[in-house]
Amino acid sequence: MQTKEIRFASRPSGIPSNENFQFVDAEVPPLQDGDVLLRSLYISVDPYLRGRMREGKSYVTPFEIGQVIESYVVGEVVDSRSPDLKPGDVVSGQLGWRLYNVAKAKQLMKTIPGVSPTTALGVLGVTGLTAYFGLLDIGQPKQGENVVVSGAAGAVGMTVCQIAKIKSCRVVGTAGSNEKNEYLRNELGIDATINYKTADISSALKAACPNGIDVYFDNVGGAVSDAVLPLINDRARIVICGQISIYNADRPAVGLKPEPALLVHSAMMRGFIITQYWPRFAEGISQLAQWFKSGQLKHAETIVEGFENTPNAFIGLFRGENLGKQVVKISG
Ligand SMILES: NC(=O)c1ccc[n+]([C@@H]2O[C@H](COP(=O)([O-])OP(=O)(O)OC[C@H]3O[C@@H](n4cnc5c(N)ncnc54)[C@H](OP(=O)(O)O)[C@@H]3O)[C@@H](O)[C@H]2O)c1
C-alpha cells in the first residue's frame, strides 16, 4: 500500500518556504503486533516545529534532512493488530505528515465522543493543556487581577484568555489584526485588546492596564514583552510559553533586560514546556472538557483544506493567518 508523506527538505533561513518541504510517495510498512493503520483526518501545524528545523540541541530533537515532519494528527483506524483499537476508532497522537501512518496503539489517545475531533488538536489537546497549566500552575491568577496575554487570538492565547475570565480576572490581549481583536472582545468577552501591529504598544497597554499587570502570559516575546515589563505590579508572575516573534530570527533578539523590573517588584518569570506536565494531563483534560461542554470555553479554529497545503498552513502561522487553532483537513 502506498502513502504520500512530507519530508523536511532543507533548513529554512527566516520564515520557512515551500522549498523546505518535499512531497514523496512511500510504501506503508506492514502492521506488527500492537500496531494500527491510521488514515489521517486532520493535521496540527504548530509554531514550535520551526524550532525543530534548526540544527543544534533543544528540548526536542531537531528534524534531520529527509525526515518526515511530525506533529499531532487526528486519524481514523482502518486496520488494527491491537486489542485496544478497532477500525472506525478516531484517535490522536504524534504522527508523521502522511496520508496513512502506522503507529503503536498504546501511543494514541481516543478523541472525546460527541465533540469535533479537531478539538483534540486544540482546546481539548496539548494546546488547551498548555494554556491550563501555564496560566493556573505558573501564572496563579487570582480573582480581580489584571492578566495580559500576548498572541491572544492564537490557539493557546485565546484559551488562556478564557480561563483567566473563568477565574474572574480582568484580561487584556494583544493580537495582530482588528478582526482578531474584535473577536476576542465580542465573542470571548475579553476586557480590552491591542492590535500590536498598529498601536503604540506601550501607551496602549498603559491605558488598558491602569492598575498595572499581575500576570503576563507570553506567547510572542519581543516588543510586546518590552512594553509589559515596565507595567508589572509587585509579585507579578510572568509565564514564558512561547517567543514566536523571534523563531525566524538568525540572531539573538535585543530588548529590555527583565532583571531590574523582576528585582524591584519581587516578580517571577518562568518558562515551561508542556510535556513536563504529562503526569497531570488527565486532570487538565477533564477540567477543560467540563468547561468546554458547559460553554464556558470556546474553541475557534482555522481549517486549511488538503494535504498538499500542509506546509502553507504552517508557514501561515508566522503571518498571523490563523484565528485560533490552525489545522489542516486531510479527509473525513
Ligand atoms: N511552552 C510550551 O510547551 C508550548 C506549547 C504549545 C505552544 N507554545 C507556544 O505558544 C505560542 C502560541 O502557539 P499556538 O500553537 O497557539 O500558535 P498560534 O498562536 O495559534 O499561532 C501563531 C500566532 O502567532 C502570532 N505571530 C506570528 N508572528 C508573530 C510575531 N512576529 N510577533 C507577534 N505575534 C506573532 C500570529 O498572530 P497575530 O496575528 O496576533 O500576529 C499567529 O496567528 C507559540 O509561541 C508556541 O511556540 C508553547
The ligand as a MOL file (V3000), in Angstrom:
LIG
                    3D

  0  0  0     0  0            999 V3000
M  V30 BEGIN CTAB
M  V30 COUNTS 48 52 0 0 0
M  V30 BEGIN ATOM
M  V30 1 N 5.7130 26.0400 26.1840 0
M  V30 2 C 5.0310 25.0780 25.5620 0
M  V30 3 O 5.0510 23.8940 25.9420 0
M  V30 4 C 4.2190 25.4410 24.3550 0
M  V30 5 C 3.2260 24.5770 23.8520 0
M  V30 6 C 2.4490 24.9950 22.7510 0
M  V30 7 C 2.6980 26.2400 22.1770 0
M  V30 8 N 3.7010 27.0300 22.6890 0 CHG=1
M  V30 9 C 3.9760 28.3570 22.1380 0
M  V30 10 O 2.8220 29.1350 22.3310 0
M  V30 11 C 2.7380 30.1080 21.3010 0
M  V30 12 C 1.3760 30.0200 20.6360 0
M  V30 13 O 1.2800 28.7590 19.9830 0
M  V30 14 P -0.0410 28.3700 19.2100 0
M  V30 15 O 0.0780 26.9570 18.8080 0
M  V30 16 O -1.2030 28.8020 19.9980 0 CHG=-1
M  V30 17 O 0.0730 29.2510 17.8920 0
M  V30 18 P -0.9110 30.4060 17.4560 0
M  V30 19 O -0.8190 31.4810 18.4880 0
M  V30 20 O -2.2480 29.8220 17.1690 0
M  V30 21 O -0.3330 30.8990 16.0570 0
M  V30 22 C 0.7240 31.7330 15.9650 0
M  V30 23 C 0.2790 33.2140 16.0630 0
M  V30 24 O 1.4220 33.9820 16.4480 0
M  V30 25 C 1.2630 35.2930 16.0090 0
M  V30 26 N 2.5480 35.7720 15.4700 0
M  V30 27 C 3.2090 35.3140 14.3780 0
M  V30 28 N 4.3490 36.0170 14.1930 0
M  V30 29 C 4.3890 36.9360 15.2040 0
M  V30 30 C 5.3100 37.9760 15.5530 0
M  V30 31 N 6.4160 38.1840 14.8440 0
M  V30 32 N 5.0310 38.7270 16.6350 0
M  V30 33 C 3.9160 38.5250 17.3670 0
M  V30 34 N 2.9990 37.5720 17.0760 0
M  V30 35 C 3.2510 36.7760 16.0080 0
M  V30 36 C 0.2060 35.3030 14.9290 0
M  V30 37 O -0.9220 36.0220 15.4100 0
M  V30 38 P -1.0320 37.6400 15.2350 0
M  V30 39 O -1.9940 37.8560 14.1200 0
M  V30 40 O -1.5410 38.0770 16.5550 0
M  V30 41 O 0.3380 38.1520 14.9060 0
M  V30 42 C -0.1450 33.8400 14.7500 0
M  V30 43 O -1.5060 33.6380 14.4700 0
M  V30 44 C 3.8920 29.8410 20.3420 0
M  V30 45 O 4.9570 30.7090 20.6540 0
M  V30 46 C 4.2530 28.4050 20.6430 0
M  V30 47 O 5.5840 28.1170 20.3310 0
M  V30 48 C 4.4330 26.6540 23.7560 0
M  V30 END ATOM
M  V30 BEGIN BOND
M  V30 1 1 1 2
M  V30 2 2 2 3
M  V30 3 1 2 4
M  V30 4 1 4 5
M  V30 5 2 4 48
M  V30 6 2 5 6
M  V30 7 1 6 7
M  V30 8 2 7 8
M  V30 9 1 8 9
M  V30 10 1 8 48
M  V30 11 1 9 10
M  V30 12 1 9 46
M  V30 13 1 10 11
M  V30 14 1 11 12
M  V30 15 1 11 44
M  V30 16 1 12 13
M  V30 17 1 13 14
M  V30 18 2 14 15
M  V30 19 1 14 16
M  V30 20 1 14 17
M  V30 21 1 17 18
M  V30 22 2 18 19
M  V30 23 1 18 20
M  V30 24 1 18 21
M  V30 25 1 21 22
M  V30 26 1 22 23
M  V30 27 1 23 24
M  V30 28 1 23 42
M  V30 29 1 24 25
M  V30 30 1 25 26
M  V30 31 1 25 36
M  V30 32 1 26 27
M  V30 33 1 26 35
M  V30 34 2 27 28
M  V30 35 1 28 29
M  V30 36 1 29 30
M  V30 37 2 29 35
M  V30 38 1 30 31
M  V30 39 2 30 32
M  V30 40 1 32 33
M  V30 41 2 33 34
M  V30 42 1 34 35
M  V30 43 1 36 37
M  V30 44 1 36 42
M  V30 45 1 37 38
M  V30 46 2 38 39
M  V30 47 1 38 40
M  V30 48 1 38 41
M  V30 49 1 42 43
M  V30 50 1 44 45
M  V30 51 1 44 46
M  V30 52 1 46 47
M  V30 END BOND
M  V30 END CTAB
M  END
